[in-house]
Every structure is written in C-alpha cells, then in structure tokens.
Amino acid sequence: MKKAVNVLTLTGFMFFGAIQSTFAQEAEKTFHQELKQRFIEGDPTFMGIVLVALILGLAIAIERIIYLNMATTNTKKLIASVDDALSSGGVEAAKEVCRNTKGPVASIFFQGLERADEGLDAAEKAVVGYGGVQMGLLEKNISWLSLFIALAPMLGFMGTVIGMIEAFDKIQVQNDISPAVVAGGIKIALLTTVFGLVVAIILQIFYNYIVSKVDSIVNNMEDASISLIDLLAKYKK
C-alpha cells in the first residue's frame, strides 16, 4: 500500500512537472508567435514602413555611437603631450603629436598649430573655424534619426485613422454596429499605433544618448581649445 502511494505520488509529480514544462515552452513560443501574429494582423503597408523606419533609425544610431566613441579623446593627456612637445621641440614637435592622435580635438589642435606662426589671433580663428567643422561632423545624420522618431508614431496614427475608416465602412455596408463588424478595423488601428509608439520610444532613447555624447565631446573641445591658446601664449613668451 505504501509502495503504491509512493508510486502515485511520484507519478503525480512527474505529471505536474510535465505540465509546467509544457506551459513554459508554450509561454516561450507565445512571445515570438504573438509578436509575429500582431505584426501580421496590422496593416502591412504601414507596419512595413514603421519597421523600415526602425531599421534605418537603428543603423544611424549605431553608426553615430561608434563614431562618437572613436572621437572621444583624453584631452588632459593630449594637452600635457602638446605642452611637453612645445617645450622640447617647438611647434613642429607638437604638430607631430597631434598627427599621431585620433579624434576631433587633435585635429583642432593641429589646425591651431598650423597658424601659430601667424600670431595668436590667427591660431584662435583657425581653432574656432575648424571647431565648427568638427561639430558638424559630430552631428552628422542626427537630423535623420529625429525624422524617424517623428515619422514612426505619425505612421501609426495614420494607420489608426485608416483602420477606423474601414470599421465605419463595414458598419455602413452591413448596417450593423455589432462588435464583430468593427473589431477588425479597430484592432488594426490600435496595433499600428502601438508599433509606431514602440519604435519612437526605442529611437528616442538612442537619440538622447547620442545628443548627450555630442554635447560632452563639444564641451571637451571648447575647454581644450582654450588650453591650446594658453599654451601657445606661454610658448610665445
């Protein structure tokens, strides 16, 4: 009797374990299947355009992040190296240091050192002018990212309007306002809105990170430019 109870208990645990495993597998499948199903249920035209906006936006965001990370320079180390080079080898040695250093700050330093022989005013103008060029390179394609952020929810809202129009068309044709008649159009309307907002939220996070990164690099560029002019003034003395 005791042995039979143990067998039944073991069988029960195995049965419930199998059920839990099945539910876990179904839950795991359900997420991907649900996402795919909802995407297919939405209007293919607008859902496809929203997906393209997401892909292009992510491509631009990833390219900008990689570029900005490569453009980040240890400005304190660079300033110290330029100071040592000016003291030991003059302007040419400092220019060589800038040539061997990557990043916009080193490029700005090189342009300032190129005009150092013409006086501090010429060097300062070169630094300011080339700083604007480097700032433009840092902000390149960010406007396209902001376009996709605005475009995605607008496409979603357009899909919403079209879905509601389809729902009202069905009501007019069938002269019936039952839920079964309008459910399809309303569902399409809500799905396109949701996907458009999700895409906008994802791209907005990347956009804010990129803008903050650009601001940080620009601030470092401005501080470093002032330090370069101070170094040149000290060297001229």
URGI-V13842 format. One record per helix or strand. SS is the DSSP state (A for helix, B for strand). FROM is the first residue (numbers start at 0). TO is the last residue. If there is no record, write none. Layout:
ss:SS from:FROM to:TO
ss:SS from:FROM to:TO
This chain:
ss:A from:1 to:40
ss:A from:43 to:70
ss:A from:74 to:98
ss:A from:103 to:113
ss:A from:115 to:117
ss:A from:119 to:137
ss:A from:141 to:173
ss:A from:178 to:235
